[in-house]
Each structure stands twice: as C-alpha cells, then as structure tokens.
Amino acid sequence: MSLPGRRRRTLWGVSDISELADIHYVRQKERDGLGDAVQYARKHVGDEPFALLLGDTIVESEVPCTANLISYAEEYESSVVSFERVPWEKVPSYGVADVPDLEPEQPCFPVTDFVEKPTCEAAPSNLAITGCYVLLPEIFDALSETEPGVGGELQLTDAIRKLSTVHGVVLEGDRYDIGNIPDWLQANVRMALHHDDGEINRAVERLLREEIDG
Ligand code: G1P
C-alpha cells in the first residue's frame, strides 16, 4: 500500500519487508511435521545460519527476539533457541529443554538435550521452545537423518538434538501464541494499543471504550 505524501511505512514504521528481503513461498505438500516443513527451506537457505520464526508466535519486546538470538548465535557460533517458562500443565504442548542447571545464571546457556511434547511427569524442565530459532545449516543433514517422532511426524526438536552445539535464551517481552482465537484477538488489540502511531492506538482505545461502556 502506498500512502500519497507520506513515506511508505509498514505497521511498525520500518521499510517494507520486500525492500529488506527476497520472499519465497513454499507450500508443504502434506502435513508431516515442523521438521518436514523446515526441509523445504534448504534450497533457499544454502550454507548459512538462518532464523526460523513460527508464524503462530508473535513476540513484543524492547530488543527484538530475533536480533537477540542472532547476536548469541554469532558470539557462541552455535544454534540458539528461545525459551519461555510455561506452567507445568502446559508442558505437553511444547518441546522442552533439558538443561544442567534449571535456573541458568547466564542469559545464554548451553542446552544438553530436548524432548518434544513430553508428559508432565517425564519433562526435564518447564523451559518451553517458543517458536523462534537461529539454526546453523547442519540442521538440514540432521533432519534428513531423523526418524518420525511424536505424532508420527518429522519433529524439528528431534533433529536439533543431533546438532553439535545448541544454546538457549529465555525470551524477554510478551509472547502471543496466535494459534488460538482468544490469543489472536488479544495480540491484535494489545499491539494496536501499544502502537506508537497515535491514530491507531487512539482509534482502538475509543472503539473498546464504546463497546464496553455502551
Ligand atoms: C512446535 C514445536 C515445539 C514448540 C512449539 C512452539 O510445536 O514442535 O517444539 O514448542 O512449536 O509453538 P507445534 O505448536 O507445531 O505443535
């Protein structure tokens, strides 16, 4: 969309994504797991580290989550995965970290192992993978050597277990899992209210007040 007389902006006030990157779109032929979906990216990624951002996870934070992961991936020359502590009863919906120290002191810590969707009893921690990763290209060979896992699907988490080095970072800011309708709505409303364009946040605030106050 081009606005006459104004600099072209995205919602977040930066240049259009299309000016920053080449966009390729690949459709996963059948539902065969996150690991299978990631394999489709191989020919576009080549032999470079890359960010993998699951579309149903939105993060709002002062330091962008991806920038944070990239800086640690460069510092440690390692794949880096972002985590969030989730309530124990939610652990079976996530991949979780097995870490030597359950309360890691450093912001970026080594992860010894992972388990995809464990039961609450079997879970080694409640540090859940949030859906933001920076991965070294060795992940593609690891994926091609990985057997189907939970749900009979090729699980990315199982391939990550095979990598030479993986670090974890606890996500800062707010995460919205927009794979369900209430959270999707909440994410839209909150992000509109936080928006620094006065027109948008005032309009949404007014609308909400009208709806609530009648
Ligand atoms: C995927 C990953 C899981 C991760 C989750 C984050 O699961 O397999 O490790 O914790 O995303 O949203 P899915 O939500 O696709 O079942």
Residues whose N, C-alpha, C, O or C-beta is under 5 A from the ligand:
A	BS01	G1P	L34 S93 Y94 G95 I129 T130 G131 T157
